[in-house]
Amino acid sequence: MKKFFTKQKAEEKRSFFLEDELLDYIMSNSAPADQVQEALIEETAELGWVARMQISVDQGNFLTMLVKAIGPKFAVEIGTFTGFSSISIARGLPENGSLLCCDVSEKWTAIARKYWERAGLNDRIELVLAPALETLDNLPKDTEIDFAFIDADKGNYKNYYEAVLSRLSSHGMIVIDNVLWSGRVIDETVDDEDTHAIKDFNSHVRNDDRVTCTMLSIGDGVSLIQKK
Ligand SMILES: C[S@@+](CC[C@H](N)C(=O)[O-])C[C@H]1O[C@@H](n2cnc3c(N)ncnc32)[C@H](O)[C@@H]1O
């Protein structure tokens, strides 16, 4: 059986929702990580526990396919970390497409920059190091977002969603990560800020007449949102 994750990642990146055997089956029947992704996973694992913030290989493939299908001219990522999801998004962009990455960590995004270079994606990615709400607010008023991936501080999910939705093009899509939060969203005994923020956010979207939402159990739970 092919090994998909490093030793450390094997503990951290197993699906919360699927048995290991079934996950292995899914992974062995899907596109494997390439050399750039493998190296990035290894380098990120060296950072310790924070490495679990990185999206999984299957999520990355999924993002690339979604982006390819949508063909966004302008995509936004909120929460870049060491770059795995941004590489996945940028790889799906059309020739004239670009990705704006928002993060606040110079240290983590320095790793991302290195791997953008290695993946030959530098020309289509711009990184802004600032709180993402500021970055979104500073976009020219007529900017249309065709694709957005939201994967940063959970307490701001609703704000990020509203800021992106107000600029989302009619065919655009918002993808939200961690919407199942390792199953804590249905555990009534869990009482922490992030879990409440995610539950609030999920119900905000559910009650939002402007959009339709499909929630998937890939990774840590992903919502796909489009305008009606
Ligand atoms: C879960 S990680 C993103 C993981 C990334 N999508 C990946 O697949 O590797 C969250 C990131 O959000 C960033 N972040 C936290 N608060 C932020 C804020 N207010 N504005 C922008 N980025 C923020 C953190 O620095 C961190 O890199």
The ligand as an SDF file (V2000), in Angstrom:
LIG
                    3D

 27 29  0  0  0  0  0  0  0  0999 V2000
   -5.6500   26.6450    9.0210 C   0  0  0  0  0  0  0  0  0  0  0  0
   -4.3010   27.6400    8.5560 S   0  0  0  0  0  0  0  0  0  0  0  0
   -4.4510   27.6470    6.8000 C   0  0  0  0  0  0  0  0  0  0  0  0
   -4.0180   26.3500    6.1760 C   0  0  0  0  0  0  0  0  0  0  0  0
   -3.8290   26.4210    4.6770 C   0  0  0  0  0  0  0  0  0  0  0  0
   -5.0650   26.7120    4.0030 N   0  0  0  0  0  0  0  0  0  0  0  0
   -3.2130   25.1330    4.1510 C   0  0  0  0  0  0  0  0  0  0  0  0
   -3.8960   24.3160    3.5490 O   0  0  0  0  0  0  0  0  0  0  0  0
   -2.0210   24.9140    4.3830 O   0  0  0  0  0  0  0  0  0  0  0  0
   -4.8620   29.2310    9.0490 C   0  0  0  0  0  0  0  0  0  0  0  0
   -4.0040   30.4040    8.6080 C   0  0  0  0  0  0  0  0  0  0  0  0
   -4.7590   31.5940    8.8590 O   0  0  0  0  0  0  0  0  0  0  0  0
   -3.8830   32.6180    9.1990 C   0  0  0  0  0  0  0  0  0  0  0  0
   -4.6240   33.6700    9.8940 N   0  0  0  0  0  0  0  0  0  0  0  0
   -5.0530   33.6850   11.1850 C   0  0  0  0  0  0  0  0  0  0  0  0
   -5.7070   34.8370   11.4410 N   0  0  0  0  0  0  0  0  0  0  0  0
   -5.6830   35.5660   10.2980 C   0  0  0  0  0  0  0  0  0  0  0  0
   -6.1910   36.8510    9.9230 C   0  0  0  0  0  0  0  0  0  0  0  0
   -6.8590   37.6370   10.7840 N   0  0  0  0  0  0  0  0  0  0  0  0
   -5.9850   37.2680    8.6460 N   0  0  0  0  0  0  0  0  0  0  0  0
   -5.3130   36.4960    7.7610 C   0  0  0  0  0  0  0  0  0  0  0  0
   -4.8290   35.2760    8.0670 N   0  0  0  0  0  0  0  0  0  0  0  0
   -5.0040   34.8230    9.3060 C   0  0  0  0  0  0  0  0  0  0  0  0
   -2.8190   31.9270   10.0600 C   0  0  0  0  0  0  0  0  0  0  0  0
   -1.6230   32.6800   10.0760 O   0  0  0  0  0  0  0  0  0  0  0  0
   -2.6950   30.5720    9.3660 C   0  0  0  0  0  0  0  0  0  0  0  0
   -1.6120   30.5700    8.4670 O   0  0  0  0  0  0  0  0  0  0  0  0
  1  2  1  0
  2  3  1  0
  2 10  1  0
  3  4  1  0
  4  5  1  0
  5  6  1  0
  5  7  1  0
  7  8  2  0
  7  9  1  0
 10 11  1  0
 11 12  1  0
 11 26  1  0
 12 13  1  0
 13 14  1  0
 13 24  1  0
 14 15  1  0
 14 23  1  0
 15 16  2  0
 16 17  1  0
 17 18  1  0
 17 23  2  0
 18 19  1  0
 18 20  2  0
 20 21  1  0
 21 22  2  0
 22 23  1  0
 24 25  1  0
 24 26  1  0
 26 27  1  0
M  CHG  2   2   1   9  -1
M  END
$$$$
